[in-house]
Amino acid sequence: MIKAKPKPLDEIQNYIGSYDKILITGCGGCVSVCLAGGQKEVNILKTELELAFSKTNTKKHMDGYTVERQCNSGLIEELDPIVPDFDCILSMACGAGVQLLAERYPGKPIFPAVNTIAIGIDLGIGLYEERCRACGECVLAYTAGICPVTRCAKGLFNGPCGGTNGNNCEISDEIDCAWLRLYQRLKEQNRLED
């Protein structure tokens, strides 16, 4: 799942400061699950921006709308009737959703409201671990399902560095050496030739 986190409010204010009518678009996909860009977060951001602009007596008209997924052109077409009523769009989707909105509505400024930070797994409520950087060169078939790019604290792709501290990375006693784990798993599977 793609993970994201909200951008700082002042950064978002800078993006939209010169626009009067702002559409805040949420995404019901990944960013909704990681509590960064679903309808609830759209409502919260709208309220935060209204309060922030009211402190400077700046009038803005904002509305929020969440589509099922912003990374699907068939699903964002439901925005077509309402987009012309706004000066700009603030997207709470991942970078892919922001780009798709920008392609669909090239005459409208599209601004990201979140930072896409990782592709990972859920460890618990609000706790995620990065497992993929979408590098386009997946080697999981050879590395026993352990991604050396994301699981190695140094992001090494070409093998271990030699800085293993027991079973841990030399960077920290709390970080497993991904390459040692990879070796152990391949050995257990009788696949050391990989």
N, C-alpha and C positions, 0 to 999 in steps of 0.2 A: 504494500500500500504506500502511496505517496504521502509524505508528511510535510506539513507546513506550519509556520508560526506567524502571528500577526506582525505587520510592520509597525514601527513606532508611530503613534498618533500624529506627532508633528510632521513626520515625513509625508504621511497621507494628506495632511492639511496643505502642505506645500504643493502637492500635485494638483489638488482641486481648488486651490485658493481663488483662482481667477474665473471659475465657472459658477453659475448660479443654480443650475438644475443638474443634480447628480443622481445617477442610477447606481445603486450598490447591488451587484449581482453575486449571489452565493452559488455554491455548487453542492449538490446532495451526495456527491461521491466521496472520495478519499478525505478531502479537507473537512468534510462534515464529520466523518468518523473520528478524526484526530482533533476535533473541536476547534478548528481554525477558520472554517468558512461556510458552514451551513446556515440555515435560516436563523437559528438562534444567534449566531455570531454576526449575521447581517443586521439584526435588530439591535444588538449591543453596539456595534460600530456606528450605526445611524444615530443612536442616542448620544454616544460619546462625541461624535462630530457636531451634532446640534448644540450640545452643551459648550464645546470648545469655541464654536463660532459665535454663540450667544454672548460670551464674555467680551467679545470685541464688537458687539452689536452688528455683526455681519449676518445678513439674511441669506439663507440658502434653502432651496427646496430639494429635499432628498426623499427618495423612495427606495425600497428594497424588494428584490425579487430573486428567488432561488430556482434554478433549473435542476433537473435530475443529475446531469453531468455536463460541465462546460467543455469537455474534451470531445464532444460528439456534435457534429454540425447539425444533425437531424433534431437533436434535443434543444439546441440553442435558438432554433428558428422561432420558438414561441416568444422570443424577445422582440421579433421584428415589429409588431404593432406598437410597442411602447418605446423603443429606442429613439425614434424621431422626436419624442417629447423632451429629451434630455440633451444637455450640452456635452456631457462626458460620462464615461462608465468607469466605476471603480469595481474591479473584479477581485473576489475573494477565493478564486480558484488557483490551482497550481500554475506554473509557467506555461504549460501546454494550453490550459483553458484561456489564459490571457491572450496568447498568440492566436488562438482560433477566433476569439471575439474580435481581435484587431483585423483579422482577415475578412471576417463577415461584415464588419462595420468600419471600413477604411476611412470614412469621413468623420468618425468620432474618436476623440482621444480616449484610449483605454489605459487605465492605471492599475497596477497590482496593489492589493491591500495586504497581501501575505508574502512571505519569503518561502519558496519551496526549499526544504532542507534535506530531505532524504527519501529513500525508498526502503521501507523496513518492515518489521514485524511488531505486533502488539505484545508487550510483556505484561501489561496490566493497564488499568485505566489511567490514561495520560502518560504512560511510560512506554517508549518505543526504542527499538534498536535498529540502527541502519544496517542493512544487509546487502544493498545493491546501489551502485552509482550510475546505473544505466550507461555503462561505458561502451556498449556495442561490441565487445570482444569477450563474450561469456566463456569462461573456462571451467564452469562448475562440473562438467562431465569428467574432467581430468583431475579435479581437486577435491573429489569426494563431497561435493556440495558445500564447500567452504569457500567463500569468495576472498581471495587474498587481498584484493584492493580495499574492501571495506572492513574486513576483520583484522587485518594487520594494522597495528597502531601507526606504522610508518607508511602504510599504503603500498607496500612493496609487491610488485607483480611478478618479478623474475626469480624469486626464491628468498630464503631466509637471510637475514643480515649477519647472523653470527653473534648477535647481542642478547641471546636468550639468558635470562636470569633464573635458572632452575626451569620451571614450567612457564614462567612469566616473561613478559617483554621487559627489556632493560629500562624502558620508559617509566614503568610503574609496576610494583608488586601486585597490583590489583587487576592488571590487564594480562589475559592469557596470550601466549605466543600463538598466533594464528597458524603459522607455518608448522609448529610442533603439533598442534591439534590436527592439522591437515595430514601430516606424516603418520600420526597415530591412527587416524581413520583409514587411510589408504592401506596401512599395514594390516589392520584388522580385516580389511576386505581382500587381502592378498593382491593388491594392485600397486605395489611400490614402483612398478615400471612406468606408471603414469607420472 
